[in-house]
Amino acid sequence: MKVLYLFLPVHPKCNTIGMRSMPPLALYYLATILEDNGIEVDIVDPSIISRSQYFDTNVEAKKFIGNLFDNKEYDAILFSATTGNWGVTKEMIQQIHEEFPNIPICVGGIHVSYFARYIITGMPYLIALKGEGEKNIVSAIQNVKNYNELKKIPNIVFYDGEQVVETVKNELMEIKELQEIKNVDYSKVPKNSYGCIGLETSRCCRFRCVFCSVLYKHIWRGLTEQYVVNNIMSQVETIKEKTKSNYAKIYFVDDCFTADVKRAKNILNLLSKKSLDLRISFEARVTDLMQVGFLENIPEKIIDNIQIGVEAGYNEGLKKVRKGITIAQLEECAEHLYELDLQDKAFFSFIIGFPWETITEIKSTISTAAYLYDNFKILANINWLWLMPSDLWDERQNYGIEVNESIFDDPLWFINREYFMETHPNIEIKEIKPVEELIKYYANKGIRLAYTGVLFDLE
């Protein structure tokens, strides 16, 4: 069999640096699994589409799609989608189906896992793959035209000609199963397209932050230390070749790398003994970083960046987000990082505009971020909340928010002014500019804050 596998970029009008910093792990990881099971895969990396004229006009879009199929025959087409790129993905799926209606199309990813029934109801020619793709992707591709066999495959949704079928859920991957899979093959990543490469050392999260789109909360599975180290060391030369750096720059895509601090510390130290050509970035929680002996005993030389999710800059907000920390703990963590001279490697992440927030709470978060930089020289990133699949999405009507999943069908939902205002019920459009002026005020005082503003016109 031969499959065309695509992961699309978000629309260029919505694209930010963070959205294009590394290749999507799912694209190369699942392609590796397919090829290991005898299925030939042609990969279309999002950077290829971004550099093309696909988004210029409908004519260029059709031309791009035509070139994908020029003198090639595929048994199936596969897409992976996030909520950010779903609208763009949907449009391409519709274009391909119109031109090649007899080729089965499968689609998976976090967005599909949340909204599979809605998607299939509107696009009955699709096969939706939910959950962890390792469990069903091979069987689904091998049986794309056999409805009777598809009904036996867990965690898929499709239309059988009479009704929408949603098969039984499957068990989550166990650590042993995950470690039996061949290492992800990044050899097909276009050269010099990304600043780093994403690798996984653990899966899911022990926590349940209200805004988070992680599918499986309170479930964390850490791959063994030696497996992680061997996996990374086998990739070092490929990563150095593919990225724009002299180092092998790696981003651990784990929802929380430090969920087991002893394990995290051991992995970092084992890697530093193997190679100093590595530069590692990872996400961490305040309470993990404060555990005695962790920060003091990790190898500073190979650490590029520690992203610390804080979210709210006031205690009541931290409770509502379910972050499990206080402002006092945050300040203690910042002070500890500063004392260890790790402030240049740390990075606090804040979210403003939760549905309960007024301009007062928003300014409180910004002031906290400014205080941390002013006193401990730790940069903070401030992002507006974009309401996506999460517990908060499920609770949206409690805040008077009346939107549904159809909004994400719009490729430009991320810059949709009406959607933004609907999902921020306690602020007015005229209050956004003063928020930005406050950030400029701090900048003029030498207090740096990284701010991702709204992408629509405020006038």
C-alpha positions as CSV (number, residue, x, y, z in Angstrom):
1,M,0.0,0.0,0.0
2,K,1.0,3.6,-0.5
3,V,-0.3,6.5,1.6
4,L,0.0,10.3,1.3
5,Y,0.4,11.8,4.8
6,L,-0.1,15.5,5.4
7,F,0.1,17.9,8.3
8,L,-0.9,21.4,7.3
9,P,0.4,24.7,8.8
10,V,-2.1,27.1,10.3
11,H,-3.2,29.9,7.9
12,P,-0.3,32.3,7.3
13,K,-2.5,35.2,8.7
14,C,-2.6,33.3,12.0
15,N,0.9,31.9,12.1
16,T,3.2,32.8,15.0
17,I,6.8,31.8,15.7
18,G,5.7,29.1,18.2
19,M,3.5,27.4,15.6
20,R,6.4,26.9,13.2
21,S,9.4,26.2,15.4
22,M,9.6,22.5,15.0
23,P,8.2,19.7,12.8
24,P,5.0,17.9,14.0
25,L,6.1,14.8,15.9
26,A,2.9,12.9,14.9
27,L,3.7,13.2,11.2
28,Y,7.0,11.5,11.4
29,Y,6.3,9.2,14.3
30,L,3.2,7.7,12.8
31,A,4.8,7.6,9.3
32,T,7.6,5.6,10.9
33,I,5.1,3.1,12.3
34,L,3.3,2.8,9.0
35,E,6.5,2.1,7.1
36,D,7.6,-0.4,9.7
37,N,4.4,-2.3,8.9
38,G,5.1,-2.4,5.1
39,I,3.1,0.7,4.1
40,E,4.9,3.2,1.9
41,V,4.4,6.8,3.0
42,D,4.9,10.1,1.1
43,I,5.2,12.9,3.7
44,V,4.1,16.5,3.1
45,D,5.7,18.6,5.8
46,P,3.9,21.8,6.8
47,S,6.9,23.9,5.9
48,I,6.6,22.7,2.3
49,I,3.1,24.1,2.1
50,S,4.1,27.3,3.9
51,R,6.8,28.0,1.3
52,S,4.4,27.3,-1.6
53,Q,1.8,29.5,-3.1
54,Y,-1.0,27.3,-1.8
55,F,-2.6,30.0,0.2
56,D,-2.4,32.7,-2.5
57,T,-5.5,31.8,-4.5
58,N,-7.9,28.9,-5.1
59,V,-6.1,28.3,-8.5
60,E,-2.8,28.0,-6.7
61,A,-4.3,25.6,-4.1
62,K,-5.7,23.4,-6.8
63,K,-2.4,23.5,-8.6
64,F,-0.5,22.5,-5.5
65,I,-2.9,19.6,-4.9
66,G,-2.6,18.5,-8.5
67,N,1.2,18.3,-8.2
68,L,0.9,16.1,-5.1
69,F,-0.9,13.5,-7.2
70,D,1.0,14.0,-10.5
71,N,2.0,10.5,-11.8
72,K,1.3,9.0,-8.4
73,E,-1.3,6.6,-7.1
74,Y,-2.3,6.4,-3.5
75,D,-4.4,3.8,-1.7
76,A,-5.3,6.3,1.1
77,I,-4.7,9.8,2.2
78,L,-4.0,10.6,5.9
79,F,-4.1,13.9,7.7
80,S,-3.2,14.8,11.3
81,A,-4.9,17.9,12.7
82,T,-4.8,20.2,15.7
83,T,-7.5,22.8,16.5
84,G,-5.3,25.5,15.2
85,N,-4.9,24.0,11.7
86,W,-8.3,22.2,11.4
87,G,-9.9,24.8,9.3
88,V,-7.1,24.8,6.8
89,T,-7.0,21.0,6.9
90,K,-10.8,20.7,6.3
91,E,-10.5,22.9,3.2
92,M,-7.8,20.8,1.7
93,I,-9.6,17.6,2.5
94,Q,-12.7,19.0,0.6
95,Q,-10.6,20.0,-2.3
96,I,-8.9,16.6,-2.6
97,H,-12.2,14.7,-2.2
98,E,-13.7,16.8,-5.0
99,E,-10.8,16.0,-7.3
100,F,-10.2,12.4,-6.2
101,P,-13.5,11.1,-4.7
102,N,-12.5,7.5,-4.8
103,I,-9.4,7.7,-2.6
104,P,-10.3,7.1,1.1
105,I,-9.2,9.8,3.5
106,C,-8.4,9.2,7.2
107,V,-7.9,12.0,9.7
108,G,-6.6,12.0,13.2
109,G,-5.1,14.2,15.9
110,I,-6.1,16.0,19.0
111,H,-8.9,18.1,17.3
112,V,-10.4,15.0,15.7
113,S,-10.3,13.1,19.0
114,Y,-12.5,15.8,20.6
115,F,-14.9,16.4,17.7
116,A,-14.9,13.2,15.6
117,R,-18.7,12.7,15.5
118,Y,-19.3,16.3,14.4
119,I,-16.6,16.0,11.7
120,I,-17.9,12.8,10.3
121,T,-21.5,14.0,10.3
122,G,-20.5,16.9,8.1
123,M,-17.9,14.9,6.0
124,P,-19.2,11.4,5.8
125,Y,-16.5,10.2,3.4
126,L,-13.9,10.5,6.2
127,I,-12.6,8.0,8.6
128,A,-11.7,9.6,11.9
129,L,-9.0,8.2,14.1
130,K,-9.3,9.0,17.8
131,G,-6.9,8.8,20.7
132,E,-3.4,7.4,20.5
133,G,-2.6,6.7,16.8
134,E,-0.3,3.8,17.5
135,K,-3.3,1.7,18.4
136,N,-5.4,2.0,15.3
137,I,-3.6,3.8,12.4
138,V,-2.1,0.6,10.7
139,S,-5.3,-1.4,10.9
140,A,-7.4,1.6,9.7
141,I,-5.2,2.2,6.7
142,Q,-5.1,-1.5,5.8
143,N,-8.9,-1.7,5.9
144,V,-10.0,1.8,4.6
145,K,-12.5,0.2,2.2
146,N,-13.8,-2.6,4.4
147,Y,-16.6,-1.3,6.7
148,N,-17.0,-4.7,8.4
149,E,-13.3,-4.7,9.4
150,L,-13.4,-1.0,10.4
151,K,-16.1,-1.8,12.9
152,K,-13.6,-4.1,14.7
153,I,-11.0,-1.4,15.1
154,P,-11.1,0.6,18.4
155,N,-11.4,4.3,18.6
156,I,-12.5,5.2,15.1
157,V,-15.6,7.0,13.8
158,F,-17.0,6.7,10.3
159,Y,-20.1,6.6,8.2
160,D,-21.0,3.1,7.0
161,G,-23.5,4.2,4.4
162,E,-26.5,4.2,6.8
163,Q,-25.3,5.7,10.1
164,V,-22.3,7.1,11.9
165,V,-20.4,4.3,13.6
166,E,-18.3,5.0,16.7
167,T,-16.3,1.9,17.7
168,V,-15.3,1.0,21.3
169,K,-12.5,2.8,23.1
170,N,-9.2,1.1,23.4
171,E,-6.8,0.8,26.3
172,L,-4.0,3.4,26.5
173,M,-0.5,2.4,25.3
174,E,1.6,0.9,28.1
175,I,5.2,2.0,28.5
176,K,6.4,-1.4,27.3
177,E,4.3,-1.0,24.1
178,L,5.6,2.5,23.5
179,Q,9.2,1.4,23.8
180,E,8.7,-1.5,21.4
181,I,8.0,1.0,18.6
182,K,10.8,1.9,16.3
183,N,12.4,5.3,16.9
184,V,10.8,8.1,15.0
185,D,12.5,8.7,11.6
186,Y,13.2,12.4,11.0
187,S,15.4,11.8,7.9
188,K,12.6,13.2,5.7
189,V,12.4,16.5,7.5
190,P,13.3,19.4,5.1
191,K,16.7,20.8,5.9
192,N,16.9,24.2,7.6
193,S,13.2,24.5,8.1
194,Y,13.1,24.3,11.9
195,G,15.0,25.5,14.8
196,C,14.6,22.3,16.9
197,I,13.2,18.8,16.7
198,G,10.5,17.5,19.1
199,L,11.0,14.2,20.9
200,E,8.8,12.5,23.5
201,T,10.0,11.1,26.8
202,S,6.7,10.8,28.5
203,R,3.0,11.0,27.7
204,C,0.0,12.8,29.2
205,C,-0.2,14.6,32.5
206,R,-0.8,14.0,36.2
207,F,-2.8,17.2,36.4
208,R,-6.0,18.7,34.9
209,C,-5.6,22.4,34.2
210,V,-8.9,23.8,33.1
211,F,-7.7,25.2,29.8
212,C,-5.6,22.3,28.7
213,S,-6.4,20.2,25.6
214,V,-4.5,17.1,26.8
215,L,-6.8,14.1,26.2
216,Y,-5.9,12.0,29.1
217,K,-5.7,13.8,32.4
218,H,-4.3,12.4,35.6
219,I,-2.5,9.7,33.6
220,W,1.2,10.0,33.1
221,R,3.5,7.5,31.6
222,G,7.3,8.0,31.6
223,L,9.5,6.1,29.3
224,T,12.5,4.5,31.0
225,E,15.6,6.7,31.4
226,Q,17.9,4.4,29.4
227,Y,15.3,4.1,26.5
228,V,15.0,7.9,26.3
229,V,18.8,8.4,26.3
230,N,19.4,5.7,23.7
231,N,16.6,7.2,21.5
232,I,18.0,10.7,21.7
233,M,21.6,9.7,21.1
234,S,20.5,7.8,18.0
235,Q,19.0,11.0,16.6
236,V,21.8,13.5,17.4
237,E,23.5,13.6,14.0
238,T,20.2,13.7,12.1
239,I,18.9,16.5,14.3
240,K,22.1,18.5,13.8
241,E,21.8,18.0,10.1
242,K,18.2,19.1,9.9
243,T,18.1,22.1,12.1
244,K,19.6,25.6,11.8
245,S,22.1,25.1,14.6
246,N,25.5,23.6,15.2
247,Y,23.9,21.8,18.1
248,A,21.3,19.0,18.3
249,K,18.5,21.3,19.5
250,I,15.7,19.1,21.0
251,Y,12.4,20.1,22.5
252,F,10.8,17.6,24.8
253,V,7.1,17.7,23.7
254,D,6.0,16.1,27.0
255,D,3.1,17.7,28.7
256,C,5.2,17.8,31.8
257,F,8.8,16.5,31.5
258,T,9.4,17.0,35.3
259,A,6.4,15.0,36.5
260,D,9.0,12.6,38.0
261,V,11.8,14.9,39.0
262,K,14.3,12.1,39.8
263,R,13.8,10.6,36.4
264,A,14.0,14.0,34.7
265,K,17.3,14.8,36.5
266,N,18.8,11.4,35.6
267,I,17.8,11.7,31.9
268,L,19.5,15.2,31.7
269,N,22.6,14.1,33.4
270,L,23.0,10.9,31.4
271,L,22.6,12.9,28.2
272,S,25.2,15.4,29.3
273,K,27.7,12.6,29.8
274,K,27.0,11.3,26.3
275,S,27.3,14.5,24.4
276,L,27.7,18.2,24.9
277,D,26.4,18.9,21.4
278,L,22.9,18.7,22.8
279,R,20.6,21.6,23.7
280,I,17.4,20.6,25.5
281,S,14.3,22.6,26.1
282,F,11.4,21.3,28.3
283,E,8.3,22.2,30.2
284,A,8.1,22.1,34.0
285,R,5.9,23.0,36.9
286,V,6.8,25.4,39.7
287,T,6.4,22.7,42.4
288,D,8.6,20.3,40.5
289,L,11.4,22.8,40.1
290,M,11.3,23.5,43.9
291,Q,11.9,19.9,44.9
292,V,15.2,19.8,46.8
293,G,18.2,18.9,44.7
294,F,16.6,19.1,41.2
295,L,17.7,22.5,39.9
296,E,21.0,22.2,41.8
297,N,21.9,19.0,40.1
298,I,20.9,19.3,36.4
299,P,23.6,20.0,33.7
300,E,23.3,23.6,32.9
301,K,25.4,23.3,29.7
302,I,22.9,21.3,27.7
303,I,19.8,23.1,28.9
304,D,18.5,25.6,26.4
305,N,15.2,26.6,27.9
306,I,12.9,25.7,30.8
307,Q,9.3,26.8,30.1
308,I,7.3,27.1,33.3
309,G,3.6,27.3,32.9
310,V,2.1,29.7,35.5
311,E,-1.0,31.0,33.7
312,A,-2.6,33.4,36.2
313,G,-0.8,36.1,38.2
314,Y,-3.1,36.1,41.2
315,N,-4.0,33.4,43.7
316,E,-7.7,33.2,42.9
317,G,-6.9,32.7,39.2
318,L,-4.4,30.0,40.0
319,K,-7.2,28.2,42.0
320,K,-9.6,28.5,39.1
321,V,-7.1,27.3,36.6
322,R,-6.3,24.3,38.9
323,K,-2.6,25.0,38.7
324,G,-1.9,23.8,42.2
325,I,0.5,26.6,43.1
326,T,0.4,30.0,44.9
327,I,2.0,33.4,44.0
328,A,4.3,32.9,47.0
329,Q,5.5,29.6,45.6
330,L,6.0,31.2,42.2
331,E,8.1,34.0,43.7
332,E,10.1,31.4,45.7
333,C,10.8,29.5,42.5
334,A,11.9,32.6,40.6
335,E,14.3,33.5,43.5
336,H,15.7,30.0,43.5
337,L,16.3,30.1,39.7
338,Y,18.0,33.5,40.1
339,E,20.2,32.3,42.9
340,L,21.4,29.4,40.8
341,D,22.1,31.8,37.8
342,L,19.5,30.0,35.7
343,Q,17.3,33.1,35.1
344,D,18.4,33.3,31.4
345,K,17.3,29.7,30.8
346,A,13.9,30.0,32.5
347,F,10.8,31.3,30.9
348,F,7.4,31.9,32.6
349,S,4.3,31.5,30.6
350,F,1.1,33.4,31.5
351,I,-2.4,33.5,30.0
352,I,-4.7,36.5,30.1
353,G,-8.4,36.7,29.4
354,F,-9.9,33.7,31.1
355,P,-13.7,33.9,30.9
356,W,-14.1,35.0,34.5
357,E,-11.5,37.8,34.1
358,T,-12.1,41.5,34.0
359,I,-9.5,44.1,33.1
360,T,-8.5,44.1,36.8
361,E,-7.4,40.5,36.8
362,I,-5.7,40.8,33.5
363,K,-3.6,43.7,34.7
364,S,-2.8,41.8,37.9
365,T,-1.3,39.0,35.8
366,I,0.8,41.4,33.8
367,S,2.0,43.1,36.9
368,T,3.1,39.8,38.4
369,A,5.0,38.9,35.2
370,A,6.7,42.4,35.3
371,Y,7.6,41.9,39.0
372,L,9.3,38.6,38.2
373,Y,11.4,40.2,35.5
374,D,12.2,43.3,37.5
375,N,13.4,41.3,40.5
376,F,14.7,38.1,39.1
377,K,15.3,38.9,35.4
378,I,13.2,35.9,34.2
379,L,11.4,36.7,31.0
380,A,7.6,36.0,30.9
381,N,5.5,35.3,27.8
382,I,1.9,36.7,27.9
383,N,-0.7,35.2,25.7
384,W,-4.4,35.8,25.3
385,L,-6.6,32.8,26.0
386,W,-8.0,31.3,22.8
387,L,-10.7,28.9,24.0
388,M,-10.1,25.5,22.6
389,P,-11.2,21.9,23.5
390,S,-10.7,21.5,27.3
391,D,-12.6,21.4,30.5
392,L,-13.1,25.1,30.1
393,W,-14.6,24.6,26.7
394,D,-17.1,22.1,28.3
395,E,-18.0,24.7,30.9
396,R,-18.2,27.6,28.5
397,Q,-22.0,28.1,28.9
398,N,-21.5,28.7,32.6
399,Y,-19.9,32.0,31.5
400,G,-22.5,32.8,29.0
401,I,-20.4,31.8,26.1
402,E,-22.6,30.6,23.2
403,V,-20.2,29.1,20.6
404,N,-19.8,25.6,19.2
405,E,-17.2,23.5,17.4
406,S,-18.3,24.8,14.0
407,I,-16.2,27.9,14.7
408,F,-13.0,25.9,14.2
409,D,-14.1,25.0,10.6
410,D,-13.0,28.6,9.7
411,P,-9.3,28.6,8.8
412,L,-9.1,32.1,10.2
413,W,-10.9,31.4,13.5
414,F,-7.7,32.4,15.4
415,I,-8.1,36.0,14.2
416,N,-11.9,36.1,14.4
417,R,-12.8,39.2,16.4
418,E,-16.3,38.1,17.1
419,Y,-15.2,34.8,18.5
420,F,-12.6,36.4,20.6
421,M,-15.0,38.9,22.2
422,E,-17.7,36.1,22.7
423,T,-15.2,34.0,24.6
424,H,-14.0,37.0,26.8
425,P,-17.3,38.0,28.2
426,N,-16.0,40.3,30.9
427,I,-13.9,42.7,28.8
428,E,-14.7,45.1,26.0
429,I,-12.8,45.7,22.8
430,K,-11.8,49.1,24.0
431,E,-10.0,47.6,27.0
432,I,-7.5,45.6,24.9
433,K,-5.5,48.7,23.9
434,P,-4.8,49.7,27.6
435,V,-3.5,46.2,28.2
436,E,-1.0,46.6,25.4
437,E,-0.1,50.1,26.7
438,L,0.6,48.7,30.1
439,I,3.0,46.2,28.6
440,K,4.7,49.1,26.7
441,Y,4.9,51.1,29.9
442,Y,6.9,48.3,31.5
443,A,9.1,48.0,28.4
444,N,9.9,51.7,28.6
445,K,11.1,51.0,32.2
446,G,13.4,48.2,31.0
447,I,11.1,45.4,32.1
448,R,10.9,42.9,29.2
449,L,7.7,41.0,28.6
450,A,7.1,38.8,25.6
451,Y,3.6,39.5,24.4
452,T,1.5,37.8,21.7
453,G,-1.2,40.3,20.9
454,V,-4.5,39.8,19.2
455,L,-4.2,39.4,15.5
456,F,-7.3,41.4,14.5
457,D,-7.8,45.2,14.1
458,L,-8.8,46.9,17.3
459,E,-10.4,49.8,15.6
